[in-house]
Structure formats: structure tokens, C-alpha cells
């Protein structure tokens, strides 16, 4: 037996699980969400303008204020704080800066010892900052278990464990028996444990960072979209034109995730890939005990298409991932966030992992876009004579990496030479995606071949091997 296969289409029990759920993100559908902040109207100035109210922008604002308390800082968000990826993710705050060890070794082999150290330092810095600033984000340093559901996935995990251990990482490979002691599921064939992952409430993190930024003197405006960036007449400032006003700033950090880039040349560097998730009702003590999940680790299976799942502070289960559709023309219309068939399929997959939860219902279902780049981890760009730095491209693993990305962006925008700015990872960009219709055809073919590789015990085939060779590889 090599492992069990996932259902390929929704089932009646999957439909029943999600049919009555609210189609909106659980994290943003609670009383703790603050009232909207005011919109910017008219003209204002700042030493530093931060564009984007997700994790990267919020960390940039907080770090900038702590580095230089006398600096005037304005942060603007097109919608609401955490409205997009930062309020729709799973809350896995990993030390990895490179979207996993394998991806990092493939792209930055010489820098991996440094990147691994910096990642651990970043995770510690996040915890220290939350404690210092009094931010309660339900942080649990549980680590993560990557689960193998087939023999070939376990072999891949064993290779990753060996590579990580050779670099001093505290990775622990678990066989079937040991893994099932941690997670009682018939799908589990083995696991790899990484202790350097926090499980966190992403919306509480974002709301707490916004409050802390304001206490540090940052002015935050919501419902304020920046329409264009231009250099001032003398080249000594940047003008950000908004829908109801203008901001004149000495320096700008752009952290707009998958939104259309304000720097035209960057518009082919990311594509919006959709992700879907559900949140269950709180599990009873009996249901929770039946899972054997006493360590409360973050969980993810380890195929090319994967699920991620975790427990919340009140013992709900978030379950998401698997499909990652891309729509022609980089369509990120909000209507795409509602996909009942995706949610029902996730419901069926949850019950395949934990059949003992038969009959459980979901209270919330949602979707959102991920800023996917071809190297699967963040990149930076400097424009407007060095006064504007953009940081984007996290590809779904940005909760922790956003702290590092913000620090590097501030180094760059201030013209500092640091260990971060010397990294090849920071200095070099990924390959851009081709224009349409080649982009859609290539991404669609890639998704098909990833699904095929699962059916062929992980063999990636000629197309995926070619993408790997030219640096456009997709491996998760």
C-alpha cells in the first residue's frame, strides 16, 4: 500500500458540512474587528509613506517608528486593515524566509545557512515584539508537522530532514507509528516536525500591529487607494495621488501584495492565485481527544497540491488549500472568492483526514488571492531614484517572512548597507511571468502537470522539469 488518494470532486457529506456556513473570513467576522479608520482627504506630508495595511506594511510602519521615533509616518490601506491576504490566511508563522527548505536550497544554496539563521531570528523577534508591545494574537509555539500521505511523500520528507539536519536544523522525521501518535488519521504515513513555526491568530496580529503603530505615532488611513506614484519636480520627494487627496513623502515602502503594482515594470512579476478555506464549529472535548492532536501543531500534507490545517484558541479547525486556480488576465475580482464546490471538496477532504469528525459543520468559508511569484518567496524592487521600495511575492508563506521583508525594505529605502541588503535573495528578482495568453496557458498546464505528478508517485515529468531548470518551478 502506497497511500490513500484524495477525492477529486465534492460529496454529499462535504456539501452538508459547508452548506450553512457564512461565506466570509472567520478571522474578520468577530466583534474584535475595530471600527474603520478615516479616509485621507486633502493633502498631507510624511517622512515615510507605507502603502498597504497587511502584515508587510504594518511591520514596516512599526519597525520604522521604533528605529526613529521622530520620523513622521503615514500608512494608507485601500480597504480595511487585514482585509485581504493578512486576514484570510491560516495563521502559520514560519521561520522560513524561502517558502520552505527545499525551495531555498534550489534557489539560494550558498545563502541557506544565513537565511535559516535569519529566519529563526525573525521568529524570535516577532515573539519579542508582540510581548513588548502588548499584542495578544493567541500565539502558540507549537511547530508544524508536514504529513506524508503516501510512501513517496515520506521519502521526500526524509530527504528534506537529512538536508535540514546537515544545516543544523532541528527537524525530526517520524515514521507511521510515531506520526499517528501525534495525529490520529488513517491518511498519515509519516511526518516531518519543524519546531520553528508559530500558530497565530492573523487578524488579531494585524489589528494589534495597527494599534501599536498608532501608539508609536503612525497615522493610519483606511479606504484610501493610492492611484499613482510620481517623483517630485526636484526629485527630492515622491507624490502619491489618492482617490481623495495626495501625500508628499521623502521615502515610500510599497506593500500591496497581489494588487496591481504601482511600479509598472513589476506587473508581470506576480500573479493572483486563489486559495480557499473553511472554519469548523468548536470541537467538543470528545472530538478533540479522538484526533490525538495534543501538541496542537500546525499541520500540512506534503503533496504538490496540499492542505493546511490548525486549531484555533477555542478549538475550531481551520482547513484550507488544495486547489489553487488562476483565472485568465490575472482576474482577482472578489466574485472569485465564492466557490461552493471548492468548499465542499475541502469538507470531504477534512473527513478523509479525520473520519471521526463525521457530522461536524463549518461556520465560515472564504477565499482570497495569493501574490505568487516564480521563485515562491518575497522579492524587493527599488524605483523612483531609490526613494520607493516594493516588497511582494510571498506566495502564501508570508506571515513570518513579512517581518523580514519589512526590515529589508526599510534598509533599502534608507540606503543602508546591512547583512540583509547584501543577500542575493534581496538583490535579485525572480523571473517574470509571460504576458497573456501565454501566462494563462503556462499556469494551467503547470497545474495539470502537478495533479498528474501526484498520480505518478511524485514524478514531475518533462514540463515541470523544464520549469525547474529555467527557474519557474512550482513545487507546492
KAMOCOR-V775778 format. One record per residue. RES is the residue in one small letter. OMEGA is omega in degrees with one decimal (none if undefined). Layout:
res-><RES,RES>
omega-><OMEGA,OMEGA>
This chain:
res-><x,x,x,x,x,x,x,x,x,x,x,x,x,x,x,x,x,x,x,x,x,x,x,x,x,x,x,x,x,x,x,x,x,x,x,x,x,x,x,x,x,x,x,x,x,x,x,x,x,x,x,x,x,x,x,x,x,x,x,x,x,x,x,x,x,x,x,x,x,x,x,x,x,x,x,x,x,x,x,x,x,x,x,x,x,x,x,x,x,x,x,x,x,x,x,x,x,x,x,x,x,x,x,x,x,x,x,x,x,x,x,x,x,x,x,x,x,x,x,x,x,x,x,x,x,x,x,x,x,x,x,x,x,x,x,x,x,x,x,x,x,x,x,x,x,x,x,x,x,x,x,x,x,x,x,x,x,x,x,x,x,x,x,x,x,x,x,x,x,x,x,x,x,x,x,x,x,x,x,x,x,x,x,x,x,x,x,x,x,x,x,x,x,x,x,x,x,x,x,x,x,x,x,x,x,x,x,x,x,x,x,x,x,x,x,x,x,x,x,x,x,x,x,x,x,x,x,x,x,x,x,x,x,x,x,x,x,x,x,x,x,x,x,x,x,x,x,x,x,x,x,x,x,x,x,x,x,x,x,x,x,x,x,x,x,x,x,x,x,x,x,x,x,x,x,x,x,x,x,x,x,x,x,x,x,x,x,x,x,x,x,x,x,x,x,x,x,x,x,x,x,x,x,x,x,x,x,x,x,x,x,x,x,x,x,x,x,x,x,x,x,x,x,x,x,x,x,x,x,x,x,x,x,x,x,x,x,x,x,x,x,x,x,x,x,x,x,x,x,x,x,x,x,x,x,x,x,x,x,x,x,x,x,x,x,x,x,x,x,x,x,x,x,x,x,x,x,x,x,x,x,x,x,x,x,x,x,x,x,x,x,x,x,x,x,x,x,x,x,x,x,x,x,x,x,x,x,x,x,x,x,x,x,x,x,x,x,x,x,x,x,x,x,x,x,x,x,x,x,x,x,x,x,x,x,x,x,x,x,x,x,x,x,x,x,x,x,x,x,x,x,x,x,x,x,x,x,x,x,x,x,x,x,x,x,x,x,x,x,x,x,x,x,x,x,x>
omega-><-178.3,179.7,-178.7,-179.2,-179.9,173.5,-177.1,178.5,-178.0,176.4,179.7,-177.3,174.0,176.9,-178.9,-178.9,-170.4,-168.9,-176.3,-176.5,173.4,-177.0,176.6,-175.2,177.7,-174.9,-175.4,-173.9,-177.8,-176.5,-176.6,178.4,-176.6,174.0,180.0,172.9,-175.0,173.2,174.3,175.9,-179.0,-175.0,174.6,179.4,179.6,169.9,-179.6,172.1,174.3,-178.4,179.4,-177.2,170.4,-174.5,-175.9,179.1,-179.6,177.2,178.6,-179.4,-178.7,-178.5,179.5,-179.9,179.4,177.0,-175.4,-176.0,-179.1,-177.4,175.5,-173.0,173.9,172.7,177.1,178.6,-178.2,-177.9,177.3,174.5,177.1,-176.4,-172.1,-171.3,-176.2,177.8,-175.9,-174.8,-176.2,-179.8,174.5,-177.8,-172.1,175.4,-176.2,175.1,-169.7,-178.0,176.2,-176.9,-177.4,179.2,179.1,179.7,179.3,-170.4,-176.8,-173.0,-176.8,-177.0,-171.8,176.6,178.6,-178.6,177.6,177.3,-179.9,177.7,177.5,177.7,178.0,-179.7,177.5,-179.6,177.8,179.7,-179.1,-178.9,180.0,177.7,-177.2,-176.6,177.1,-179.5,178.4,-179.3,178.8,-175.8,172.8,178.5,-174.7,-170.0,-177.7,172.1,171.0,-171.5,170.3,175.7,176.1,178.6,-178.1,174.9,177.5,177.0,177.4,178.3,178.1,177.0,178.5,179.0,-178.9,179.9,179.8,179.9,177.4,178.2,177.4,178.9,-179.0,179.2,-177.1,177.8,-178.7,176.0,-174.1,-177.2,-178.1,180.0,-178.8,171.2,179.5,-178.1,-175.1,-178.0,176.9,179.5,-169.6,177.2,-178.6,-177.5,173.6,-177.5,175.8,-177.5,-171.4,177.2,171.6,169.4,-164.4,172.5,-170.8,-179.5,177.1,175.4,-178.3,-179.8,179.4,177.7,178.7,178.0,180.0,178.5,179.7,177.2,178.8,175.0,179.2,173.1,-177.2,175.4,175.4,-178.9,-178.1,-177.8,172.7,-175.7,-178.0,173.7,176.4,175.0,177.7,-175.6,-178.6,-179.2,-176.0,176.5,176.1,178.2,177.6,179.5,179.3,-177.4,179.9,-178.9,-176.7,176.4,174.9,-174.2,175.9,-178.9,-178.0,167.9,-179.4,-178.1,-171.0,172.8,-172.3,179.1,179.9,-171.8,174.0,175.3,-169.1,-174.6,-178.9,-170.2,175.6,-175.1,176.6,173.4,177.9,175.7,-173.2,178.7,-175.8,-176.4,172.7,174.4,-178.8,166.8,177.1,177.9,174.3,177.4,-179.1,178.3,-179.2,179.8,-178.2,-178.1,-177.4,-170.9,-170.9,178.4,177.9,179.1,164.7,-177.9,172.4,171.7,-161.6,173.1,176.3,168.6,-170.3,172.3,170.1,-179.3,-176.7,176.0,175.9,-179.9,179.2,171.7,162.3,174.0,169.8,-178.8,-176.1,176.6,178.9,-177.5,179.8,-174.4,171.4,-177.8,-174.6,178.2,-177.5,-178.0,176.8,179.7,-178.7,179.3,179.8,-178.8,-178.3,-178.5,-176.9,-179.4,177.5,-178.8,179.4,177.1,175.5,177.2,177.1,-179.9,176.7,-179.3,171.5,177.9,-175.4,-179.5,178.7,178.6,177.5,179.4,178.3,-179.0,174.2,176.3,-177.6,172.0,-179.1,174.6,178.4,-177.4,-179.9,179.6,-173.9,172.3,-170.0,176.6,170.5,175.2,-170.2,171.3,-174.7,177.4,176.7,-177.7,177.4,177.2,179.9,-176.9,-179.2,174.4,178.0,175.3,-177.4,170.1,-172.5,175.1,169.5,177.2,-172.3,-175.9,176.8,-176.2,179.7,177.4,177.7,-178.9,178.6,179.4,178.7,178.8,178.2,175.3,-176.2,-175.1,177.2,177.6,-178.9,171.4,-176.4,175.6,179.3,-174.6,177.6,-176.8,172.0,178.8,-178.8,-175.7,-172.7,178.0,172.3,172.4,176.5,172.7,177.4,175.7,174.4,4.1,-178.5,-178.9,-178.7,-178.9,-178.9,-179.7,178.9,177.7,-179.9,178.2,178.0,-178.6,174.3,176.5,178.7,-178.8,175.9,-179.9,-177.7,175.5,173.7,178.9,-168.8,176.3,-171.7,-176.7,179.8,177.3,177.5,178.3,177.2,-175.2,-176.2,175.0,177.1,-172.8,173.8,-176.6,176.4,none>
